[in-house]
Amino acid sequence: MQTIAQKLNAAAAAPVMRNIAAFLDGRIFPAVYAALAFLCSLTGLELAFYALTAAAVVFVCLFGKSTKPIAVPLVLVVYSTSWKHTPQPPENSAFFLQPWVLGAICAMAAAAVGAMLFRLFLCRGQNRGEGAPLLQGGLLALCAAFLCNGLFSKEYILKDFLFGLLIAASFFAVYFFFTHTYRGKDAAGYFAYTLTLAASVIFLQILYALAFRGVIEGGSIDKDLMIAGWGMSNNFGGMLAMFLPAPLYLAYRCKRGWLLYLYSLVLFAAVACTLSRSALLTGAVLFAAGTVVLAVAKSPRRTFFRICAAAAVLCAAAAAFLFREQIAALLSVLFERGWSDSNRFAIWKFGLDNFLSAPLFGTGFYIQFYGDFGFDIANWVFPDMYHNILVQVAASCGMFGLLAYTFHLSGVCTLLTRKGGAASLLYLAVFLGISGASLLDNHIFHVFPALVYSLALALWEGDTAGGRLPLYAKSPLCKGRTIFFRR
């Protein structure tokens, strides 16, 4: 009698099934998916896009040799949310609140999650790396802290547990799934390719907003109008800044990587257009660090990167002198709200006070404070947050949360002792980008950045456990003879 796995393998051997699997496993699928996500953000065809996503996930889980194509929707699906259906002003759409829409989304999500659980069942006991997963203990402790947020606090409500469950799942589920199911070479190349496509979608959405959404008023950008279907200006800029290490990594890997380096510079300019100060700071640090690494690391394009770095410094100095008045005007717009008006210091103090009032498990995630000094965002689906990951964990989860987060970070530090080459630098940069941006904003608690965080940790641990890849190992971009990339 055939086992379930044998039956699925027999079905997957059919020619049409092999062709579909090859397409999903290849380098074209991520690009097609990214293009559809962008088109969906313009047209409002979310349900059709979600149905396509669920079908792809189910097919990969049942018939795919590797689960790596699932990384594509995990990173990109959120950016398909359209301006037409966004709950944010001026649209204030109630599309996603309609019972039939919620029901359809829940049904498709259940099918996708069920297929992933089934794939986990088939792959049980098969870790990619050697020995027990290194980061699993720290992430489980962090999940326990999220689930216990606000426990015994007088403000504790059911929403605290439900939101803690959502955050715990976003931190741990992707890591656990890919640790046990991912197969295939050059995980770093595929990851960087996917993040670069996500950055490109965000970039196109920024251009569309600037050109057609009335964001520019009186010759300057209105930060409050920089809104996408999936987020606001800080989300725009923050996610784009976090993804900058990906094109920089590909610039190091690919034959004509200098084009990707210049493209990363264009992406950084797009971050500036969002007028998000935390994103601009994060992007500047990541881009500068990436430029230094490219100028130092041995590669056929090192001389070019050194010339670019020197030219960038000279151009910045010349621009600062020639356009000092225009730059001063831009900075005045960028910083017109100032630290004193952003209320972050007051919010952080409020969070520390909440921590001291319930030091063991915190006061929970659902503490409303925008009436006094917070950020009252219309139709926002998340609770008020403290705009700092450390304050958030302390205030919401107490000492238990801080200890769990420290335990988690100790595992990440252990990963740093493993040799991983350029791939490890990519994962580290993404980890630091998401964590660093979350010191001034709420990104990591907005679910989808946490999914990227979890994915990066899973691939990072798998790569370092399985050995280093050759410097010019084939990536999804480099297969075959192309104009840009090494064969």
Salt bridges, closest charged atoms under 4 A:
GLU46 OE1 - HIS85 ND1 2.76
GLU91 OE2 - ARG213 NH2 2.74
ASP186 OD2 - ARG253 NH2 3.05
ASP224 OD1 - ARG337 NH2 2.51
ASP353 OD2 - LYS349 NZ 3.23
ASP441 OD2 - ARG344 NH2 3.70
ASP441 OD1 - HIS387 NE2 3.80
ASP441 OD2 - HIS443 NE2 3.97
